[in-house]
Amino acid sequence: MIQYLNVFFYDIYPYICATVFFLGSWLRYDYGQYTWRASSSQMLDKRGMVIWSNLFHIGILGIFFGHLFG
């Protein structure tokens, strides 16, 4: 039973997730192209939120490069 779960979660499930992600993005782009927004929310107008947002992104980049080179 454990072997079947291992095969499902590590061999099959990632492909299902990738397919749903790319197919969903493609369909959203085709059918709702003008609903995509790049504008910032008003939440980022607060000075503290901008600082924490930048720190969050620096942390994410640190984790990414740590996994890449570590």
Gaussian input, Z-matrix of N, CA and C with variables (Angstrom, degrees):
# hf/3-21g

backbone

0 1
 N
 C     1     B1
 C     2     B2     1     A1
 N     3     B3     2     A2     1     D1
 C     4     B4     3     A3     2     D2
 C     5     B5     4     A4     3     D3
 N     6     B6     5     A5     4     D4
 C     7     B7     6     A6     5     D5
 C     8     B8     7     A7     6     D6
 N     9     B9     8     A8     7     D7
 C    10    B10     9     A9     8     D8
 C    11    B11    10    A10     9     D9
 N    12    B12    11    A11    10    D10
 C    13    B13    12    A12    11    D11
 C    14    B14    13    A13    12    D12
 N    15    B15    14    A14    13    D13
 C    16    B16    15    A15    14    D14
 C    17    B17    16    A16    15    D15
 N    18    B18    17    A17    16    D16
 C    19    B19    18    A18    17    D17
 C    20    B20    19    A19    18    D18
 N    21    B21    20    A20    19    D19
 C    22    B22    21    A21    20    D20
 C    23    B23    22    A22    21    D21
 N    24    B24    23    A23    22    D22
 C    25    B25    24    A24    23    D23
 C    26    B26    25    A25    24    D24
 N    27    B27    26    A26    25    D25
 C    28    B28    27    A27    26    D26
 C    29    B29    28    A28    27    D27
 N    30    B30    29    A29    28    D28
 C    31    B31    30    A30    29    D29
 C    32    B32    31    A31    30    D30
 N    33    B33    32    A32    31    D31
 C    34    B34    33    A33    32    D32
 C    35    B35    34    A34    33    D33
 N    36    B36    35    A35    34    D34
 C    37    B37    36    A36    35    D35
 C    38    B38    37    A37    36    D36
 N    39    B39    38    A38    37    D37
 C    40    B40    39    A39    38    D38
 C    41    B41    40    A40    39    D39
 N    42    B42    41    A41    40    D40
 C    43    B43    42    A42    41    D41
 C    44    B44    43    A43    42    D42
 N    45    B45    44    A44    43    D43
 C    46    B46    45    A45    44    D44
 C    47    B47    46    A46    45    D45
 N    48    B48    47    A47    46    D46
 C    49    B49    48    A48    47    D47
 C    50    B50    49    A49    48    D48
 N    51    B51    50    A50    49    D49
 C    52    B52    51    A51    50    D50
 C    53    B53    52    A52    51    D51
 N    54    B54    53    A53    52    D52
 C    55    B55    54    A54    53    D53
 C    56    B56    55    A55    54    D54
 N    57    B57    56    A56    55    D55
 C    58    B58    57    A57    56    D56
 C    59    B59    58    A58    57    D57
 N    60    B60    59    A59    58    D58
 C    61    B61    60    A60    59    D59
 C    62    B62    61    A61    60    D60
 N    63    B63    62    A62    61    D61
 C    64    B64    63    A63    62    D62
 C    65    B65    64    A64    63    D63
 N    66    B66    65    A65    64    D64
 C    67    B67    66    A66    65    D65
 C    68    B68    67    A67    66    D66
 N    69    B69    68    A68    67    D67
 C    70    B70    69    A69    68    D68
 C    71    B71    70    A70    69    D69
 N    72    B72    71    A71    70    D70
 C    73    B73    72    A72    71    D71
 C    74    B74    73    A73    72    D72
 N    75    B75    74    A74    73    D73
 C    76    B76    75    A75    74    D74
 C    77    B77    76    A76    75    D75
 N    78    B78    77    A77    76    D76
 C    79    B79    78    A78    77    D77
 C    80    B80    79    A79    78    D78
 N    81    B81    80    A80    79    D79
 C    82    B82    81    A81    80    D80
 C    83    B83    82    A82    81    D81
 N    84    B84    83    A83    82    D82
 C    85    B85    84    A84    83    D83
 C    86    B86    85    A85    84    D84
 N    87    B87    86    A86    85    D85
 C    88    B88    87    A87    86    D86
 C    89    B89    88    A88    87    D87
 N    90    B90    89    A89    88    D88
 C    91    B91    90    A90    89    D89
 C    92    B92    91    A91    90    D90
 N    93    B93    92    A92    91    D91
 C    94    B94    93    A93    92    D92
 C    95    B95    94    A94    93    D93
 N    96    B96    95    A95    94    D94
 C    97    B97    96    A96    95    D95
 C    98    B98    97    A97    96    D96
 N    99    B99    98    A98    97    D97
 C   100   B100    99    A99    98    D98
 C   101   B101   100   A100    99    D99
 N   102   B102   101   A101   100   D100
 C   103   B103   102   A102   101   D101
 C   104   B104   103   A103   102   D102
 N   105   B105   104   A104   103   D103
 C   106   B106   105   A105   104   D104
 C   107   B107   106   A106   105   D105
 N   108   B108   107   A107   106   D106
 C   109   B109   108   A108   107   D107
 C   110   B110   109   A109   108   D108
 N   111   B111   110   A110   109   D109
 C   112   B112   111   A111   110   D110
 C   113   B113   112   A112   111   D111
 N   114   B114   113   A113   112   D112
 C   115   B115   114   A114   113   D113
 C   116   B116   115   A115   114   D114
 N   117   B117   116   A116   115   D115
 C   118   B118   117   A117   116   D116
 C   119   B119   118   A118   117   D117
 N   120   B120   119   A119   118   D118
 C   121   B121   120   A120   119   D119
 C   122   B122   121   A121   120   D120
 N   123   B123   122   A122   121   D121
 C   124   B124   123   A123   122   D122
 C   125   B125   124   A124   123   D123
 N   126   B126   125   A125   124   D124
 C   127   B127   126   A126   125   D125
 C   128   B128   127   A127   126   D126
 N   129   B129   128   A128   127   D127
 C   130   B130   129   A129   128   D128
 C   131   B131   130   A130   129   D129
 N   132   B132   131   A131   130   D130
 C   133   B133   132   A132   131   D131
 C   134   B134   133   A133   132   D132
 N   135   B135   134   A134   133   D133
 C   136   B136   135   A135   134   D134
 C   137   B137   136   A136   135   D135
 N   138   B138   137   A137   136   D136
 C   139   B139   138   A138   137   D137
 C   140   B140   139   A139   138   D138
 N   141   B141   140   A140   139   D139
 C   142   B142   141   A141   140   D140
 C   143   B143   142   A142   141   D141
 N   144   B144   143   A143   142   D142
 C   145   B145   144   A144   143   D143
 C   146   B146   145   A145   144   D144
 N   147   B147   146   A146   145   D145
 C   148   B148   147   A147   146   D146
 C   149   B149   148   A148   147   D147
 N   150   B150   149   A149   148   D148
 C   151   B151   150   A150   149   D149
 C   152   B152   151   A151   150   D150
 N   153   B153   152   A152   151   D151
 C   154   B154   153   A153   152   D152
 C   155   B155   154   A154   153   D153
 N   156   B156   155   A155   154   D154
 C   157   B157   156   A156   155   D155
 C   158   B158   157   A157   156   D156
 N   159   B159   158   A158   157   D157
 C   160   B160   159   A159   158   D158
 C   161   B161   160   A160   159   D159
 N   162   B162   161   A161   160   D160
 C   163   B163   162   A162   161   D161
 C   164   B164   163   A163   162   D162
 N   165   B165   164   A164   163   D163
 C   166   B166   165   A165   164   D164
 C   167   B167   166   A166   165   D165
 N   168   B168   167   A167   166   D166
 C   169   B169   168   A168   167   D167
 C   170   B170   169   A169   168   D168
 N   171   B171   170   A170   169   D169
 C   172   B172   171   A171   170   D170
 C   173   B173   172   A172   171   D171
 N   174   B174   173   A173   172   D172
 C   175   B175   174   A174   173   D173
 C   176   B176   175   A175   174   D174
 N   177   B177   176   A176   175   D175
 C   178   B178   177   A177   176   D176
 C   179   B179   178   A178   177   D177
 N   180   B180   179   A179   178   D178
 C   181   B181   180   A180   179   D179
 C   182   B182   181   A181   180   D180
 N   183   B183   182   A182   181   D181
 C   184   B184   183   A183   182   D182
 C   185   B185   184   A184   183   D183
 N   186   B186   185   A185   184   D184
 C   187   B187   186   A186   185   D185
 C   188   B188   187   A187   186   D186
 N   189   B189   188   A188   187   D187
 C   190   B190   189   A189   188   D188
 C   191   B191   190   A190   189   D189
 N   192   B192   191   A191   190   D190
 C   193   B193   192   A192   191   D191
 C   194   B194   193   A193   192   D192
 N   195   B195   194   A194   193   D193
 C   196   B196   195   A195   194   D194
 C   197   B197   196   A196   195   D195
 N   198   B198   197   A197   196   D196
 C   199   B199   198   A198   197   D197
 C   200   B200   199   A199   198   D198
 N   201   B201   200   A200   199   D199
 C   202   B202   201   A201   200   D200
 C   203   B203   202   A202   201   D201
 N   204   B204   203   A203   202   D202
 C   205   B205   204   A204   203   D203
 C   206   B206   205   A205   204   D204
 N   207   B207   206   A206   205   D205
 C   208   B208   207   A207   206   D206
 C   209   B209   208   A208   207   D207

   B1=1.4523
   B2=1.5274
   B3=1.3280
   B4=1.4582
   B5=1.5201
   B6=1.3273
   B7=1.4652
   B8=1.5315
   B9=1.3241
   B10=1.4597
   B11=1.5266
   B12=1.3230
   B13=1.4653
   B14=1.5241
   B15=1.3167
   B16=1.4595
   B17=1.5285
   B18=1.3190
   B19=1.4657
   B20=1.5195
   B21=1.3224
   B22=1.4583
   B23=1.5248
   B24=1.3319
   B25=1.4653
   B26=1.5199
   B27=1.3188
   B28=1.4622
   B29=1.5210
   B30=1.3264
   B31=1.4632
   B32=1.5222
   B33=1.3116
   B34=1.4636
   B35=1.5263
   B36=1.3292
   B37=1.4652
   B38=1.5302
   B39=1.3356
   B40=1.4734
   B41=1.5273
   B42=1.3249
   B43=1.4619
   B44=1.5266
   B45=1.3211
   B46=1.4640
   B47=1.5281
   B48=1.3326
   B49=1.4684
   B50=1.5199
   B51=1.3247
   B52=1.4651
   B53=1.5230
   B54=1.3294
   B55=1.4609
   B56=1.5241
   B57=1.3213
   B58=1.4656
   B59=1.5252
   B60=1.3296
   B61=1.4591
   B62=1.5236
   B63=1.3354
   B64=1.4616
   B65=1.5244
   B66=1.3174
   B67=1.4593
   B68=1.5283
   B69=1.3233
   B70=1.4585
   B71=1.5166
   B72=1.3291
   B73=1.4689
   B74=1.5207
   B75=1.3104
   B76=1.4623
   B77=1.5271
   B78=1.3352
   B79=1.4615
   B80=1.5236
   B81=1.3178
   B82=1.4690
   B83=1.5221
   B84=1.3252
   B85=1.4628
   B86=1.5272
   B87=1.3332
   B88=1.4648
   B89=1.5241
   B90=1.3267
   B91=1.4573
   B92=1.5254
   B93=1.3130
   B94=1.4540
   B95=1.5109
   B96=1.3140
   B97=1.4565
   B98=1.5246
   B99=1.2976
   B100=1.4587
   B101=1.5217
   B102=1.3253
   B103=1.4608
   B104=1.5194
   B105=1.3312
   B106=1.4638
   B107=1.5106
   B108=1.3189
   B109=1.4575
   B110=1.5249
   B111=1.3113
   B112=1.4608
   B113=1.5222
   B114=1.3143
   B115=1.4629
   B116=1.5264
   B117=1.3032
   B118=1.4560
   B119=1.5235
   B120=1.3105
   B121=1.4597
   B122=1.5215
   B123=1.3172
   B124=1.4578
   B125=1.5220
   B126=1.3131
   B127=1.4532
   B128=1.5303
   B129=1.3299
   B130=1.4548
   B131=1.5224
   B132=1.3323
   B133=1.4581
   B134=1.5253
   B135=1.3115
   B136=1.4597
   B137=1.5211
   B138=1.3143
   B139=1.4685
   B140=1.5344
   B141=1.3199
   B142=1.4593
   B143=1.5108
   B144=1.3221
   B145=1.4554
   B146=1.5190
   B147=1.3154
   B148=1.4621
   B149=1.5229
   B150=1.3220
   B151=1.4672
   B152=1.5266
   B153=1.3366
   B154=1.4633
   B155=1.5187
   B156=1.3096
   B157=1.4587
   B158=1.5253
   B159=1.3246
   B160=1.4659
   B161=1.5228
   B162=1.3341
   B163=1.4589
   B164=1.5260
   B165=1.3298
   B166=1.4579
   B167=1.5258
   B168=1.3223
   B169=1.4570
   B170=1.5264
   B171=1.3134
   B172=1.4654
   B173=1.5301
   B174=1.3217
   B175=1.4627
   B176=1.5133
   B177=1.3256
   B178=1.4627
   B179=1.5208
   B180=1.3362
   B181=1.4641
   B182=1.5232
   B183=1.3302
   B184=1.4625
   B185=1.5161
   B186=1.3289
   B187=1.4625
   B188=1.5221
   B189=1.3282
   B190=1.4628
   B191=1.5249
   B192=1.3370
   B193=1.4601
   B194=1.5282
   B195=1.3216
   B196=1.4585
   B197=1.5118
   B198=1.3393
   B199=1.4572
   B200=1.5217
   B201=1.3177
   B202=1.4563
   B203=1.5282
   B204=1.3239
   B205=1.4633
   B206=1.5276
   B207=1.3345
   B208=1.4597
   B209=1.4906
   A1=111.10
   A2=116.59
   A3=120.41
   A4=110.49
   A5=116.81
   A6=119.84
   A7=110.60
   A8=117.29
   A9=120.08
   A10=111.45
   A11=116.63
   A12=119.78
   A13=111.13
   A14=116.39
   A15=120.75
   A16=110.77
   A17=116.98
   A18=120.84
   A19=110.27
   A20=117.08
   A21=119.52
   A22=111.69
   A23=117.19
   A24=120.17
   A25=113.61
   A26=118.29
   A27=119.72
   A28=114.03
   A29=118.63
   A30=120.79
   A31=113.57
   A32=117.93
   A33=121.08
   A34=112.20
   A35=117.14
   A36=122.06
   A37=113.98
   A38=120.58
   A39=118.82
   A40=113.16
   A41=117.61
   A42=120.15
   A43=111.45
   A44=117.08
   A45=120.25
   A46=109.88
   A47=116.91
   A48=120.97
   A49=111.58
   A50=117.83
   A51=121.00
   A52=110.65
   A53=117.23
   A54=120.92
   A55=110.97
   A56=117.20
   A57=120.68
   A58=110.41
   A59=117.54
   A60=121.36
   A61=111.19
   A62=117.22
   A63=119.69
   A64=112.35
   A65=117.65
   A66=120.32
   A67=110.68
   A68=117.25
   A69=120.59
   A70=112.48
   A71=116.83
   A72=120.01
   A73=111.12
   A74=116.51
   A75=120.97
   A76=110.51
   A77=117.10
   A78=120.18
   A79=111.48
   A80=116.98
   A81=119.77
   A82=110.40
   A83=117.09
   A84=120.69
   A85=110.82
   A86=117.48
   A87=120.34
   A88=112.66
   A89=117.55
   A90=120.07
   A91=114.11
   A92=118.51
   A93=120.40
   A94=111.33
   A95=115.99
   A96=121.37
   A97=112.47
   A98=117.93
   A99=120.77
   A100=112.99
   A101=117.60
   A102=120.43
   A103=111.69
   A104=118.22
   A105=121.11
   A106=108.11
   A107=116.56
   A108=121.10
   A109=109.70
   A110=115.18
   A111=120.63
   A112=111.02
   A113=117.04
   A114=119.60
   A115=110.34
   A116=115.23
   A117=121.67
   A118=109.68
   A119=115.53
   A120=119.00
   A121=109.50
   A122=116.15
   A123=120.11
   A124=111.57
   A125=116.34
   A126=119.74
   A127=110.95
   A128=117.93
   A129=120.96
   A130=112.89
   A131=117.95
   A132=120.11
   A133=111.84
   A134=116.59
   A135=119.67
   A136=109.15
   A137=116.48
   A138=121.67
   A139=111.62
   A140=117.71
   A141=120.63
   A142=113.08
   A143=116.22
   A144=119.39
   A145=111.21
   A146=117.15
   A147=120.49
   A148=109.74
   A149=116.85
   A150=120.76
   A151=110.27
   A152=116.54
   A153=119.41
   A154=111.58
   A155=117.62
   A156=120.48
   A157=110.82
   A158=116.24
   A159=119.22
   A160=111.47
   A161=117.60
   A162=120.31
   A163=111.51
   A164=116.75
   A165=120.63
   A166=110.89
   A167=116.83
   A168=119.76
   A169=111.91
   A170=117.49
   A171=119.98
   A172=110.01
   A173=116.74
   A174=120.56
   A175=112.49
   A176=116.75
   A177=120.38
   A178=110.68
   A179=116.82
   A180=119.68
   A181=111.15
   A182=117.37
   A183=120.36
   A184=112.06
   A185=116.66
   A186=120.38
   A187=110.68
   A188=117.11
   A189=120.96
   A190=111.29
   A191=116.17
   A192=118.69
   A193=111.47
   A194=117.66
   A195=120.02
   A196=112.15
   A197=116.77
   A198=120.18
   A199=111.25
   A200=116.80
   A201=120.22
   A202=111.45
   A203=117.21
   A204=120.78
   A205=113.68
   A206=117.29
   A207=119.98
   A208=115.75
   D1=-42.01
   D2=-179.52
   D3=-64.46
   D4=-36.53
   D5=-179.82
   D6=-65.02
   D7=-37.92
   D8=178.30
   D9=-65.82
   D10=-41.22
   D11=176.71
   D12=-65.03
   D13=-39.43
   D14=178.27
   D15=-62.94
   D16=-44.11
   D17=178.19
   D18=-64.19
   D19=-42.37
   D20=-178.75
   D21=-64.90
   D22=-50.83
   D23=-173.51
   D24=-74.15
   D25=-25.95
   D26=-176.54
   D27=-109.59
   D28=-15.29
   D29=-179.40
   D30=-113.71
   D31=-35.64
   D32=-174.10
   D33=-103.75
   D34=-47.29
   D35=-174.24
   D36=-58.84
   D37=-40.34
   D38=177.82
   D39=-60.74
   D40=-35.97
   D41=177.94
   D42=-70.19
   D43=-35.57
   D44=175.62
   D45=-63.42
   D46=-45.79
   D47=179.93
   D48=-63.77
   D49=-42.89
   D50=179.76
   D51=-64.96
   D52=-39.98
   D53=178.85
   D54=-64.28
   D55=-45.40
   D56=178.60
   D57=-63.01
   D58=-40.97
   D59=-179.56
   D60=-62.80
   D61=-52.23
   D62=-176.50
   D63=-71.31
   D64=-39.99
   D65=178.45
   D66=-66.58
   D67=-41.96
   D68=177.80
   D69=-64.72
   D70=-41.10
   D71=177.79
   D72=-65.14
   D73=-41.86
   D74=-179.83
   D75=-64.36
   D76=-46.28
   D77=179.87
   D78=-66.37
   D79=-38.68
   D80=177.40
   D81=-63.33
   D82=-39.91
   D83=179.41
   D84=-67.44
   D85=-39.32
   D86=-178.91
   D87=-71.82
   D88=-43.80
   D89=-171.68
   D90=-98.22
   D91=-20.21
   D92=-179.39
   D93=-132.16
   D94=44.77
   D95=-171.49
   D96=-59.86
   D97=-37.35
   D98=-175.74
   D99=-88.64
   D100=6.48
   D101=175.61
   D102=-94.89
   D103=-5.66
   D104=177.93
   D105=-78.16
   D106=132.23
   D107=-179.28
   D108=-124.13
   D109=143.08
   D110=175.21
   D111=-112.53
   D112=5.99
   D113=-177.43
   D114=-75.63
   D115=150.11
   D116=-179.14
   D117=-80.68
   D118=153.21
   D119=176.33
   D120=-82.08
   D121=165.13
   D122=179.94
   D123=-71.50
   D124=-13.62
   D125=179.19
   D126=-63.59
   D127=-30.39
   D128=-179.11
   D129=-79.48
   D130=-3.13
   D131=177.56
   D132=-71.09
   D133=-23.89
   D134=178.19
   D135=-72.80
   D136=136.53
   D137=-174.97
   D138=-61.74
   D139=-41.48
   D140=-178.88
   D141=-65.29
   D142=-34.96
   D143=-178.96
   D144=-68.34
   D145=-33.91
   D146=178.34
   D147=-64.83
   D148=-41.96
   D149=179.70
   D150=-63.87
   D151=-47.30
   D152=-178.86
   D153=-67.08
   D154=-34.29
   D155=177.29
   D156=-64.87
   D157=-42.40
   D158=177.68
   D159=-65.31
   D160=-41.34
   D161=177.63
   D162=-63.44
   D163=-38.26
   D164=177.16
   D165=-60.79
   D166=-46.29
   D167=-178.67
   D168=-68.18
   D169=-35.70
   D170=175.14
   D171=-63.65
   D172=-40.10
   D173=177.04
   D174=-64.10
   D175=-42.22
   D176=178.15
   D177=-62.82
   D178=-42.75
   D179=177.28
   D180=-63.72
   D181=-38.49
   D182=177.18
   D183=-62.86
   D184=-42.65
   D185=177.36
   D186=-64.50
   D187=-42.73
   D188=-179.64
   D189=-61.06
   D190=-50.55
   D191=-178.02
   D192=-71.72
   D193=-28.03
   D194=174.01
   D195=-64.76
   D196=-39.71
   D197=175.93
   D198=-72.57
   D199=-33.63
   D200=-178.33
   D201=-68.60
   D202=-43.72
   D203=-175.34
   D204=-102.07
   D205=-9.08
   D206=-173.87
   D207=-86.20

